[in-house]
Amino acid sequence: MTDRQPRDLFPGALEMMILRTLKARPLHGYALVQHIKRASDDLLQIEEGSLYPALQRLLKEGCVKAEWGISSTNRRVRIYKLTPAGAKHLERQVSSFEQMLEGIARVLAPVKS
């Protein structure tokens, strides 16, 4: 068995991280990627090919809204904001994730004799 680093996040993880990041403040795509990278101590590196489709799904579901703005480097960017529906969705997703994580931790815990 080889010792490979996992490459993919589990389904919904990226959306959950996007929503949680946007809960703090509205951001444009590149700033979202940089925040996730910094917050994970460089363990997670989100590619544009994953980020923008996830943002489009969240826009379509009404979890985020987007407005055009100007970045700190004076470029025109789409700035994403969390909607009330997105905040509720995030709560449900985090709760479900925490339950799943608890179950996994129980399975991985040392067997008591």
C-alpha positions in Angstrom: 0.0 0.0 0.0 1.4 3.4 -0.9 1.4 6.4 1.4 -0.5 8.9 -0.8 -1.8 12.3 0.3 -5.6 12.5 -0.2 -6.4 14.9 -3.0 -10.2 15.3 -2.9 -12.4 16.7 -0.3 -15.5 14.8 0.7 -18.7 16.0 -1.0 -19.9 19.3 0.4 -16.7 20.1 2.2 -15.7 22.9 -0.1 -19.2 24.5 -0.1 -19.2 24.3 3.7 -15.8 26.1 3.9 -17.0 28.7 1.4 -20.1 29.4 3.4 -18.3 29.5 6.7 -15.7 31.9 5.3 -18.4 34.2 3.9 -20.2 34.2 7.2 -17.3 36.3 8.5 -17.4 38.8 5.6 -18.0 39.1 1.9 -15.1 38.1 -0.3 -14.1 37.6 -4.0 -13.0 34.2 -5.3 -9.2 34.7 -5.0 -9.6 36.0 -1.4 -11.7 32.9 -0.6 -9.0 30.6 -1.8 -6.3 32.5 0.1 -8.3 32.5 3.3 -8.9 28.7 3.1 -5.2 28.1 2.4 -4.1 30.3 5.3 -6.7 29.0 7.7 -5.7 25.4 7.0 -2.0 26.1 7.4 -1.5 25.4 3.7 -3.0 21.9 4.0 -5.8 22.8 1.7 -5.2 24.3 -1.7 -8.4 25.0 -3.6 -8.1 25.2 -7.4 -10.1 27.6 -9.5 -11.6 24.6 -11.3 -13.2 23.6 -8.1 -14.0 26.9 -6.5 -16.0 28.6 -9.2 -18.3 25.7 -10.0 -19.0 25.4 -6.2 -19.7 29.2 -6.1 -22.1 28.8 -9.1 -23.9 25.9 -7.3 -24.2 28.1 -4.2 -25.5 31.0 -6.2 -28.1 28.8 -8.0 -29.3 27.4 -4.6 -29.6 30.9 -3.2 -27.0 30.3 -0.5 -24.8 33.2 -1.7 -25.4 36.3 -3.8 -22.8 38.2 -5.8 -22.2 41.8 -6.7 -19.5 43.4 -8.8 -16.9 45.3 -6.9 -13.3 46.5 -7.0 -10.5 44.4 -5.4 -7.6 45.9 -3.4 -5.5 45.6 -6.6 -8.1 47.8 -8.5 -9.5 44.9 -10.5 -13.2 44.3 -11.2 -14.3 41.2 -9.2 -17.4 39.4 -8.1 -17.8 39.7 -4.4 -19.8 36.9 -2.8 -22.1 37.3 0.3 -23.8 34.8 2.5 -27.6 34.9 2.3 -29.9 34.0 5.3 -30.7 30.8 3.4 -27.0 30.1 3.1 -26.5 30.6 6.8 -29.3 28.0 7.6 -27.8 25.6 5.0 -24.4 26.0 6.7 -25.8 25.2 10.1 -27.4 22.0 8.8 -24.3 21.0 7.0 -22.0 21.6 10.0 -24.3 19.6 12.2 -24.4 16.7 9.8 -20.6 16.8 9.4 -20.1 16.9 13.2 -22.3 13.8 13.6 -20.4 12.0 10.8 -17.1 12.9 12.4 -18.3 11.7 15.8 -19.2 8.3 14.2 -15.9 8.0 12.4 -14.0 8.9 15.6 -15.9 6.1 17.5 -15.0 3.6 14.8 -11.3 4.6 14.9 -11.1 4.8 18.7 -9.0 2.1 20.4 -11.0 -1.0 21.3 -11.6 -1.2 25.1 -10.8 -4.6 26.6 
